[in-house]
Amino acid sequence: MRQTERHPVDGANSLWHVYKTVPFLKVVKNFIVIQAARYTPFLGMKNWLYKTFLRMKVGDQTSFALMVMLDVMFPEKISVGRNTVIGYNTTILAHEYLIKEYRLGDVRIGDEVMIGANTTILPGITIGDGAIVSAGTLVHKDVPAGAFVGGNPMKVIYSKKELAERWKDDPIYGDFR
């Protein structure tokens, strides 16, 4: 279940209230930093930009592929664990502006998580350690540690136990978690 804070608005839809919820100059700074990081091939530089200017928590040896799009309004609500891979063109959101409310939620991605290309992660999501998210997945609910998930709507394809059994004889993943 997604963990988000709900904030009702009066009158126009919540996006019309955007600069009452987040300072304009913060959004401009975040946009510039995120765009620079999206195009740089230097993984260490991306992580430094995210930690230094966006106040994100990013674990050692974590890799953000090219074109990853982070939440421009609230990137500080995103944390990514150690030795995780975020695939090409993935979008990670920590906010959603709706008609009568906006919602904010922390996104927690664990250690040694693999997120496939073109995935969208919604606000308030926790992805457990060792999870695998298939390319093109809409992550709309929490992902259990060690699970393999995919699809739209997202579903568990293999549990941690099933994945361990499936890979028990694999020379690389045989000692699977």
N, C-alpha and C positions, 0 to 999 in steps of 0.2 A: 504494500500500500504506500502510495506517495505521501510524504510528509511535507505539506506546504502550509504557509501562513496565508490566510485569506484577508484581503483588505477591500472592503466595499467602497464604491465611488458613487457620487451623485451626478446627475446630468448626463453629459456626453460619455461615450465609452471610455474605459480606463486608459487607453493609449493617449487620449487627449490630455490626460492628467500626468503624463510621463515625467515632466520636469518638476512636478510636485513630489515625485517619488524618488528621483535620482538627479543630482546636479548635472547640468548641461556640460560643464567643463570636464567632469569625471567621464562622461560618455565620450567626449571628443578624445581625451587622453587614452582611454581604454581602446577605442576604435583604432587609433594610430598604432598602439602597441600590438594589438591583435593582428592587424593587417601586416605589419612588419614581420611578425612571427610566422604568420601563415605562409609566407613566401621564402623565408630563410631555410636553407638546407642544414643549418648547424643546430643539432639537437640541444647541445649545452647552452647555446645562446637563447633558444626558445625558452628553456626552463628558467634561465636567469631572468629573462624579460617578464615571464609570468610571475615569478616569485617577487621580484624587485618592484615592478610597477603595478601589478594587478593584485598583489597580496594573496596569491593562490598558494596552497600547500601542494608541492610537487615533490615526490620521492626521488631518490637517487636512481639514475639509469633509466628513468622513464622517458619514453619516446613519443613525441607528438609528430605524426606524419605531416606532409605538406597539406595545406588548405584546411586544417582543423579550425573550426569556427567556435570560439568560446563565447559565452554570454557577455555581451557588451555592457550591459547595465550593472550586473552583479557578479563579476568573475571571482570575487573573493569568497563566494559561497561554494566554489568548486575545489575539491581536494582529490588528488590522485596519488596513490601509493607508489611504492618502490617497484622498479623493473616492470612497468606496465607499458603496453603499446596501444596507442590511440590511432586508429586507421585513418587513411586519407579521406578528407572531406567530411569527417564526423562533426556533428553539431552537438554542443553540450549547453543546455539552457538551465538557468537558475531562476528564471521568471517566466510568467505568462500573463499577458494583458488580455482580459476578456471584456465582455460588454459591461457588466455591472460590478466587476471586481478585478483586482489583479492579485496574483499569487506569487509568493517567493518560497523557494525551498533549496536547502543545501543538497549538493550532489556529492556523494562520497563514492569514489572508485578505489577499490582495494589494491593490495600488492599482487603483482604478477597476473594482472588481468589482460586479456587480449580482446580488443574491440575492433571489429572489422570495419572496412571502408563504408562510407555513406550511411553510418548509423546516426540516429537522432536519440539523444538522451534528454528526457523531460525533467523539470524541476522536482526536487524532493526524492530523488532516487538514490538507493544504495546498491552498489554492485560489489558483491563479496569477493574476498581473496581468491585468486586462481580461477575466476570465472572466464568463460569464453562467450563473446557476443558475436554472432554471425553477421557478415556484411549485410547492410541494408535494413537492419532491425530498428524498429521503433521501440525504445525501452520505456515503457509506460508503467512499469511496476518493478519492485525490487528484484534483484537477481541473487539467488543463493550462492554462497561460496562454492567454488568448484564446479558449478553447473555449466552446461553448454546450452545457450538459448538462441533463438532466432525467430524471424518472421514478423509479419504485421497482420494481426496482432501478435506480439511476442509470446512465445510459449517455451517451456523447458523441453528441450530435445533429449538431453541426457542429464541425469542427476550426477553428482560427484561420484557416487558409487558405481553407477552404470558406465560412466566415462573411464573410471579406473579399470573396470573389468574389460572394457573394449580395448584399452591400450596396454593391458598387462604384459603382452609379448613384444611391444614396440621397443626398438633399441634406443629411442630418444625419450619417449614418454612413459616407458615401462615402470619407472619409479614414480609415477604420477601421484603427486600430492598425497 
